[in-house]
Amino acid sequence: MATTTFPRTATNPAADDSLVALAAPGAVGEVSVSLDTSAGASDRTVMIFDAASLPANGTVPKWRFPVAGAKAASYSFPHGLDCNTGIVVALSSTEDTLTVATANEGYLHVQYRED
């Protein structure tokens, strides 16, 4: 099975804790994050939400993966992670549900396809 193309990108221009990549249906191809060492970033969980805006704390993500403090990490979806409402990525200080990290400590980048 061939991989899908993800021609669009969204990146936050400064360190932040969330990114609305797309406020419409689409699919995630890859998410990458680089935690800001100057912000003293701790271990975080990168969360992907099927939403058009940042959801409330306590929301369960569609997908998540860990990133160690002051490090970089990425996760690829070769066939796409479908999102019916939109694509929002956030850094959480907890593993299972969203607790938005509030120190603007990460650079987020999303490759996606708009449906």
C-alpha positions, 0 to 999 in steps of 0.5 A: 500500500502506497503512502499518502501525500501531505502537501500542507504544513502548519508551524508556530512561529514562536514557542507555544503550547498548541497549534491549530493546524486546520479548522476543517476536515483533513488528515495528519501526515506527521507531527514534530515538536522541539521543546524549547531548552530556554523555557526549561521544558519538562517531559511532555505528551504531544496530543492530537485532537480532532477539533477546530480549536484547542479543547478544554483541559481533561479532553482525551486526545485522538492520538498522543506520543511522549517527548522528553524535556528539552528534546525533539520528537516526531510521529508519522502516519504514512496513510494519514490520521483522519480528522473529521473536524480539524487538526489541533496539536497541543503539549500536555503536562499529563499523559492521558488527558489534556492539561495544557502546558502553559510556559510556551515551551515548544515549536510544533510542526504539522504536515497534513492534507485538507479533505 
